[in-house]
Amino acid sequence: MRIGLPLLIILLSGPLYAQCVTTCSADTPKDEQGCCIVASTASVASKAKDPMAACSTGKERSQYTAGHCCWPEQEWSAKEDKCTGTTTCPEGLVPIGTDCGCPTGMSITDFTSGHCCWPEQEWSAKAAQCTGTPNCPRDFEKDGTACKKIIRGTLTLIVTGGKQCLFTLNGRRIRPYPFNSIREEVAIGTYTAGCIRDGHELLTKTVTVPTEGKKVLFRVR
């Protein structure tokens, strides 16, 4: 049987001859031929505008949001094309502009069930909390199963009399060369500061560094 040109064009434009993509995202289904089933742009846009689509966790529709999902106490601004007003975040999230997000250093991953956890942790439904040893980001330190911000102060070490020292802090040299003064940002707390001259530690002082900083004088003859 000979196929006319118009019919051939129709057949070639059908699903059988559509481009088959076999590498799909985890949430994309495949057809009987193993091709990814991708929703058309029109259907995706339609779904995005569907007033009945569920809001993401914590957001809600109200008489003031014009069918959009906003955080509680917000309203929809047609002029700005976004939710505006005071951002009231659910437990576990913090205001970030007019949106809500995880506190600094925390994030939501495939293992946290929509909760904010520290890196390398997962959410335990039984314990109702993040579990596992956290990998604390820069400027944070481990505090049990969580991380806490390292609060810093400025420590200033000065040698009087025009002398120079190799300054140490808890036995560790702060700089590889001698100076008559240095300023160092350290976590607030108590340290042993020292002054080394000619290979000998001449002086040591126990100092407590507060958030407003601390200045220490070494009087060397």
VOGU-3710 file (C-alpha; in Angstrom, 3 decimals, decimal comma):
1> mriglpllii> 0,000/0,000/0,000  1,363/3,403/-0,945  1,060/6,153/1,649  0,207/9,599/0,408  2,483/12,506/1,316  -0,004/14,272/3,677  -0,615/11,047/5,623  3,130/10,362/5,829  3,757/13,817/7,304  1,069/13,222/9,936
11> llsgplyaqc> 2,565/9,845/10,886  6,087/11,219/11,149  4,917/14,038/13,389  3,174/11,659/15,814  4,442/10,340/19,170  6,076/7,296/17,485  8,639/9,522/15,760  9,023/12,065/18,557  12,494/12,434/19,965  13,062/9,772/22,620
21> vttcsadtpk> 15,029/10,891/25,667  15,926/7,992/27,963  17,856/9,890/30,668  15,169/11,237/33,006  15,084/12,954/36,376  14,118/10,804/39,356  10,497/12,018/39,359  9,914/11,746/35,567  8,042/8,587/34,412  8,850/6,600/31,222
31> deqgccivas> 6,566/5,202/28,500  6,509/1,637/27,135  9,481/2,368/24,844  11,557/3,644/27,794  11,282/7,301/26,739  10,863/10,072/29,288  7,321/11,413/29,517  7,732/15,177/29,624  4,713/17,402/30,222  4,130/20,030/27,576
41> tasvaskakd> 4,913/23,652/28,335  1,216/24,462/28,209  0,317/21,789/30,761  3,133/22,908/33,092  1,987/26,520/32,877  -1,594/25,444/33,456  -0,569/23,527/36,570  1,418/26,489/37,892  -1,656/28,690/37,585  -4,039/26,107/39,022
51> pmaacstgke> -5,701/27,866/41,986  -6,429/24,474/43,532  -2,789/23,321/43,560  -1,530/22,765/47,095  0,714/25,419/48,637  4,182/24,440/49,776  4,614/23,765/53,490  3,961/26,844/55,605  2,353/28,939/52,873  -1,375/29,509/52,497
61> rsqytaghcc> -4,041/31,247/50,411  -6,276/33,867/51,940  -8,706/36,556/50,871  -5,716/38,878/50,478  -3,464/36,715/48,276  -5,504/36,678/45,031  -5,167/32,919/44,708  -1,414/32,915/45,304  0,412/31,061/48,051  1,969/33,454/50,561
71> wpeqewsake> 3,337/33,216/54,067  0,852/33,938/56,896  -0,055/37,642/57,292  1,211/38,505/53,797  -0,819/39,790/50,846  -0,371/39,661/47,090  0,861/42,783/45,323  -0,236/42,893/41,676  2,100/45,825/41,083  5,175/44,025/42,445
81> dkctgtttcp> 3,946/40,604/41,274  4,853/38,953/44,571  3,763/38,427/48,167  4,472/41,430/50,355  4,193/42,419/53,991  5,447/41,010/57,285  6,920/37,543/56,897  5,724/35,147/59,600  7,668/31,916/59,243  6,719/28,484/60,587
91> eglvpigtdc> 8,901/26,833/63,222  12,352/25,964/61,929  12,443/28,695/59,258  13,583/32,319/59,488  12,609/35,440/57,509  14,805/36,149/54,482  13,460/39,313/52,918  9,799/38,631/52,130  10,411/34,884/52,064  11,263/32,184/54,612
101> gcptgmsitd> 14,276/29,914/54,556  16,672/27,903/56,667  18,888/29,590/59,283  22,452/30,311/58,137  24,433/27,103/57,649  21,404/24,802/57,562  19,577/23,465/54,500  16,784/21,201/53,285  18,010/18,091/51,447  16,606/14,809/50,153
111> ftsghccwpe> 17,208/13,318/53,599  15,595/15,978/55,813  11,905/15,581/54,854  11,407/19,311/54,333  13,160/20,285/57,578  16,274/22,430/57,980  19,247/20,393/59,206  23,005/20,852/59,421  25,210/19,358/56,666  25,366/15,523/56,665
121> qewsakaaqc> 22,366/15,192/58,994  18,992/13,594/58,307  15,515/14,000/59,758  14,258/11,390/62,207  10,469/11,156/62,235  10,609/9,079/65,419  12,779/11,591/67,290  11,164/14,575/65,519  14,553/16,209/65,045  17,679/16,258/62,909
131> tgtpncprdf> 20,022/13,419/63,785  23,586/12,431/62,984  26,916/14,159/63,453  26,801/17,609/61,838  29,563/18,851/59,574  29,595/22,409/60,840  30,242/25,127/58,227  32,878/27,825/58,510  32,525/30,109/61,559  30,440/27,472/63,376
141> ekdgtackki> 31,470/24,875/65,933  29,895/21,596/67,001  27,494/21,836/69,939  26,070/18,389/70,668  24,077/17,331/67,599  23,899/20,922/66,347  26,246/23,750/65,404  26,578/27,152/67,009  27,972/30,401/65,709  31,494/31,191/66,849
151> irgtltlivt> 31,390/34,604/68,512  34,660/36,423/68,038  36,538/39,269/69,669  39,770/41,093/68,805  42,885/40,226/70,789  45,670/42,811/70,614  49,123/41,855/71,887  51,732/44,620/72,343  55,387/44,612/73,449  56,547/47,770/75,208
161> ggkqclftln> 59,952/49,400/74,943  60,297/49,044/71,199  61,001/45,309/71,488  59,610/42,488/69,369  58,190/39,071/70,208  57,075/35,875/68,601  53,557/35,850/70,012  51,893/32,587/70,990  48,340/31,669/71,894  47,840/28,460/73,871
171> grrirpypfn> 51,365/27,464/72,892  50,839/28,024/69,146  52,759/30,707/67,296  50,375/33,265/65,838  52,868/34,629/63,303  56,056/33,087/61,905  58,037/36,297/62,502  58,448/38,623/65,513  56,386/41,806/65,774  55,998/44,557/68,332
181> sireevaigt> 52,189/44,255/68,114  49,533/42,118/66,450  45,750/42,027/66,228  44,029/38,658/65,976  40,338/37,741/65,618  39,657/34,872/68,021  36,637/33,134/69,479  35,644/34,652/72,796  37,105/32,686/75,694  40,187/32,298/77,857
191> ytagcirdgh> 43,684/31,854/76,408  47,314/31,747/77,458  49,216/34,400/75,507  52,988/34,294/75,370  55,996/36,308/74,216  59,069/34,484/72,841  62,422/36,230/72,386  65,719/34,603/71,401  64,057/31,192/71,468  62,846/31,559/75,058
201> elltktvtvp> 59,340/32,263/76,274  59,850/35,320/78,415  56,308/36,043/79,490  52,921/34,352/79,550  49,595/35,824/80,521  46,147/34,320/80,956  43,677/36,526/79,125  39,914/36,386/78,652  38,730/37,781/75,332  35,224/39,307/75,402
211> tegkkvlfrv> 33,167/40,363/72,368  34,398/43,952/72,717  37,998/42,749/72,438  41,044/42,672/74,705  44,403/44,453/74,707  47,398/42,784/76,409  50,721/44,510/77,147  53,998/42,610/77,489  56,615/44,710/79,277  59,994/43,467/78,093
221> r> 63,249/45,064/79,253
//
